């Protein structure tokens, strides 16, 4: 059976999470029961594709990981605080003090303007359509390129979700709320972004920054495979990376490890030997 590298890595995340939540919350807890179901579905799709490969089975096999990613992300919102109530914000603030001399979001306060907050909000919320459209774009194209793209992307998410599980954090906008003196005010883009983050965040999704890691990986993958998309998204991605600090969602160390994770996954994707696809 030809199991792809990201299936091993994301599968390892699923197994480790199953064991972790089974021990901390009980083997029959809802959080623990989700993971064997996902593992079983993944194994069935891989087996079916290996037995009789074809376009439809390959599509279902690759689509499993975006769907599993969303299930796991939503589940972590309740499961991680219950199983691992410790928050890593103090540790990440210490790392920022060591690496950057303090919190960079606080240093950006003199530059806050309503129009800039709106611009940063648009850049930040861009990540979701950028991610969804990129997955669909590569899935609809050459299959070997799609396999390479999905391999790097879901190694990235498998490792990143382990960070969310074992080093959960709130981020500066919540953990350091009392230290900021200037509110982030703006128009409808700021309100839209605040609503998306307020309703969509699982409140443990800080280290590493998958906004930075994911967008960086997609941008540089596009640079090789779809240069016009690289040129189109370059400036918005630069704004997105800056927005993680300006909007107080991430620490500098989150961005740093996100960048390193993107580089690692891009390197793996460029060297992976894609399965034979009829």
C-alpha positions as CSV (number, residue, x, y, z in Angstrom):
1,X,0.0,0.0,0.0
2,X,1.5,3.3,-1.1
3,X,0.9,5.7,1.8
4,X,1.9,9.3,1.1
5,X,4.2,11.2,3.5
6,X,1.5,13.7,4.6
7,X,-0.8,10.7,5.4
8,X,1.8,9.3,7.7
9,X,2.4,12.7,9.4
10,X,-1.2,13.8,9.7
11,X,-2.1,10.2,10.7
12,X,0.5,10.4,13.5
13,X,-1.2,13.6,14.7
14,X,-4.5,11.8,14.7
15,X,-3.1,8.8,16.6
16,X,-1.3,11.0,19.2
17,X,-4.4,13.1,19.7
18,X,-6.5,10.0,20.2
19,X,-4.1,8.7,22.8
20,X,-3.8,12.1,24.5
21,X,-7.5,12.8,24.8
22,X,-8.2,9.2,25.8
23,X,-5.8,9.4,28.7
24,X,-6.8,12.9,29.8
25,X,-10.6,12.9,29.1
26,X,-11.4,9.1,29.0
27,X,-11.5,6.7,26.0
28,X,-15.2,7.2,25.6
29,X,-15.2,11.0,25.7
30,X,-16.5,12.6,22.6
31,X,-13.1,14.2,21.8
32,X,-11.4,10.8,22.0
33,X,-14.0,9.0,19.9
34,X,-13.7,11.4,16.9
35,X,-10.1,10.4,16.1
36,X,-10.5,6.6,15.5
37,X,-13.4,7.5,13.2
38,X,-11.2,9.9,11.2
39,X,-8.3,7.3,11.2
40,X,-10.7,4.6,9.9
41,X,-12.1,6.9,7.1
42,X,-8.6,7.8,6.1
43,X,-7.4,4.2,6.0
44,X,-10.5,3.2,4.0
45,X,-9.9,5.9,1.4
46,X,-6.2,5.0,1.0
47,X,-7.0,1.3,0.6
48,X,-9.7,1.9,-1.9
49,X,-7.4,4.3,-4.0
50,X,-4.5,1.8,-3.9
51,X,-6.7,-1.1,-4.9
52,X,-8.3,0.6,-7.8
53,X,-6.8,4.1,-8.5
54,X,-8.8,6.6,-10.5
55,X,-9.6,10.3,-10.6
56,X,-12.6,10.1,-8.3
57,X,-10.8,8.0,-5.7
58,X,-7.8,10.2,-5.8
59,X,-9.9,13.3,-5.3
60,X,-11.7,11.7,-2.3
61,X,-8.4,10.6,-0.8
62,X,-6.9,14.1,-1.1
63,X,-10.1,15.8,0.1
64,X,-10.1,13.9,3.3
65,X,-7.4,16.0,4.9
66,X,-9.1,19.4,4.4
67,X,-12.2,18.0,5.9
68,X,-10.4,16.3,8.8
69,X,-8.4,19.5,9.4
70,X,-11.6,21.5,9.9
71,X,-13.1,18.8,12.2
72,X,-10.0,18.7,14.3
73,X,-9.7,22.5,14.5
74,X,-13.2,22.9,15.7
75,X,-12.9,20.0,18.2
76,X,-9.8,21.6,19.8
77,X,-11.8,24.6,20.9
78,X,-13.4,22.5,23.7
79,X,-11.2,19.5,23.9
80,X,-7.8,21.1,24.4
81,X,-8.8,23.4,27.3
82,X,-10.5,20.5,29.0
83,X,-7.5,18.1,28.6
84,X,-4.7,20.7,28.8
85,X,-5.9,23.8,30.7
86,X,-2.4,25.3,31.0
87,X,-1.9,28.2,28.5
88,X,1.5,28.9,27.0
89,X,1.2,32.7,26.7
90,X,3.7,33.4,29.5
91,X,6.2,31.1,27.8
92,X,5.7,32.7,24.4
93,X,6.0,36.2,25.9
94,X,9.3,35.1,27.5
95,X,10.4,33.9,24.1
96,X,9.5,37.2,22.5
97,X,11.4,39.1,25.2
98,X,14.4,36.9,24.4
99,X,14.2,37.0,20.6
100,X,12.7,40.5,20.0
101,X,13.3,42.4,23.2
102,X,9.6,42.5,24.0
103,X,6.1,42.3,22.5
104,X,6.1,43.7,18.9
105,X,2.3,44.4,19.0
106,X,2.8,46.8,21.8
107,X,5.6,48.5,19.9
108,X,3.2,49.0,16.9
109,X,0.7,51.0,19.0
110,X,2.1,54.4,17.8
111,X,1.3,53.5,14.2
112,X,-2.3,52.5,14.7
113,X,-4.7,54.3,12.4
114,X,-8.3,53.3,11.5
115,X,-7.5,53.0,7.7
116,X,-4.5,50.8,8.5
117,X,-6.5,48.6,10.9
118,X,-9.0,48.1,8.0
119,X,-6.2,47.2,5.6
120,X,-4.6,44.8,8.0
121,X,-8.0,43.2,8.7
122,X,-8.6,42.6,5.0
123,X,-5.1,41.0,4.7
124,X,-5.7,38.8,7.7
125,X,-9.1,37.6,6.6
126,X,-7.8,36.9,3.2
127,X,-6.1,33.7,4.5
128,X,-9.3,31.7,4.5
129,X,-10.3,32.2,0.8
130,X,-6.6,31.9,-0.1
131,X,-6.4,28.5,1.5
132,X,-9.7,27.2,0.2
133,X,-9.1,28.4,-3.4
134,X,-5.5,27.1,-3.4
135,X,-6.6,23.6,-2.4
136,X,-9.3,23.6,-5.1
137,X,-7.0,25.0,-7.7
138,X,-4.4,22.3,-7.3
139,X,-6.9,19.6,-6.8
140,X,-8.5,20.5,-10.2
141,X,-5.1,20.4,-12.0
142,X,-2.3,18.0,-12.6
143,X,-2.5,15.2,-10.0
144,X,1.1,14.8,-9.3
145,X,1.4,18.6,-8.6
146,X,-1.7,18.3,-6.4
147,X,-0.1,15.4,-4.4
148,X,3.0,17.5,-3.8
149,X,1.0,20.5,-2.8
150,X,-1.2,18.5,-0.4
151,X,1.8,16.6,1.0
152,X,3.6,19.8,2.2
153,X,0.4,21.5,3.3
154,X,-0.9,18.7,5.5
155,X,2.5,17.9,7.0
156,X,2.4,21.6,8.0
157,X,-1.1,21.2,9.5
158,X,-0.2,18.0,11.3
159,X,2.8,19.5,13.0
160,X,1.0,22.8,13.6
161,X,-2.0,21.1,15.3
162,X,0.4,19.4,17.6
163,X,1.5,22.8,18.7
164,X,-2.0,23.9,19.3
165,X,-2.7,20.8,21.4
166,X,0.5,20.8,23.6
167,X,1.3,24.5,23.6
168,X,-2.2,26.2,23.6
169,X,-2.3,29.9,23.9
170,X,-4.7,32.8,23.7
171,X,-2.6,35.4,21.9
172,X,-1.7,38.9,22.9
173,X,-5.1,40.4,22.1
174,X,-6.6,38.3,24.9
175,X,-3.7,37.4,27.2
176,X,-2.2,40.9,27.2
177,X,-5.5,42.9,26.7
178,X,-4.8,45.1,29.8
179,X,-1.4,46.2,28.4
180,X,-2.7,47.8,25.2
181,X,-3.7,51.5,25.4
182,X,-5.0,52.2,21.9
183,X,-8.0,50.3,20.6
184,X,-8.1,48.8,17.1
185,X,-10.9,50.7,15.5
186,X,-12.0,50.8,11.9
187,X,-14.8,50.4,9.5
188,X,-16.6,47.3,8.1
189,X,-13.4,45.4,7.2
190,X,-12.3,45.6,10.9
191,X,-15.7,44.6,12.1
192,X,-15.8,41.7,9.6
193,X,-12.5,40.4,10.7
194,X,-13.3,40.7,14.4
195,X,-16.5,38.7,13.8
196,X,-14.6,36.0,11.8
197,X,-12.0,35.7,14.6
198,X,-14.5,35.9,17.4
199,X,-16.8,33.2,16.0
200,X,-14.2,31.0,14.2
201,X,-11.2,30.9,16.5
202,X,-10.8,27.9,18.8
203,X,-8.8,30.1,21.3
204,X,-5.8,27.7,21.3
205,X,-4.6,28.5,17.8
206,X,-1.5,30.6,18.4
207,X,1.8,28.6,18.3
208,X,2.9,28.2,15.6
209,X,1.2,30.8,13.4
210,X,-0.5,28.8,10.7
211,X,-1.6,32.0,9.1
212,X,2.1,32.7,8.4
213,X,3.1,29.1,7.8
214,X,0.2,28.2,5.5
215,X,0.3,31.4,3.5
216,X,4.1,31.3,3.2
217,X,4.0,27.7,2.0
218,X,1.3,28.4,-0.6
219,X,3.0,31.6,-1.8
220,X,6.3,29.9,-2.4
221,X,4.7,26.7,-3.9
222,X,3.0,29.1,-6.3
223,X,6.3,30.7,-7.1
224,X,7.5,27.5,-8.7
225,X,4.2,26.1,-10.1
226,X,2.0,29.1,-10.8
227,X,4.2,32.2,-10.9
228,X,1.2,34.5,-11.8
229,X,-0.5,33.5,-8.5
230,X,2.8,34.3,-6.7
231,X,2.8,37.8,-8.2
232,X,-0.9,38.2,-7.4
233,X,-0.6,37.2,-3.7
234,X,2.8,38.5,-2.8
235,X,1.8,41.9,-1.4
236,X,-1.4,40.7,0.3
237,X,0.7,37.9,2.0
238,X,3.2,40.4,3.2
239,X,0.3,42.4,4.7
240,X,-1.1,39.2,6.2
241,X,2.2,38.4,8.0
242,X,2.4,42.0,9.3
243,X,-1.3,41.9,10.4
244,X,-0.7,38.9,12.7
245,X,1.3,41.3,14.9
246,X,-0.6,44.6,14.2
247,X,-3.9,43.0,15.1
248,X,-2.3,41.4,18.2
249,X,-3.2,37.8,17.4
250,X,0.3,36.3,17.4
251,X,3.6,36.6,19.1
252,X,6.8,37.1,17.1
253,X,7.9,33.6,18.1
254,X,4.7,32.2,16.5
255,X,5.6,33.9,13.2
256,X,9.2,32.7,13.4
257,X,8.3,29.0,13.9
258,X,5.6,29.4,11.3
259,X,8.2,30.6,8.8
260,X,10.5,27.7,9.7
261,X,7.6,25.2,9.3
262,X,6.7,26.6,5.9
263,X,10.3,26.3,4.7
264,X,10.5,22.7,6.0
265,X,7.3,21.7,4.3
266,X,8.2,23.4,1.1
267,X,11.5,21.5,1.0
268,X,9.7,18.2,1.6
269,X,7.1,18.9,-1.1
270,X,9.8,19.7,-3.6
271,X,11.5,16.4,-3.0
272,X,8.6,14.0,-2.5
273,X,8.1,11.3,-5.1
274,X,4.5,11.6,-6.1
275,X,2.6,8.3,-6.5
276,X,1.8,7.1,-10.0
277,X,-1.5,8.6,-10.9
278,X,-3.5,7.2,-13.9
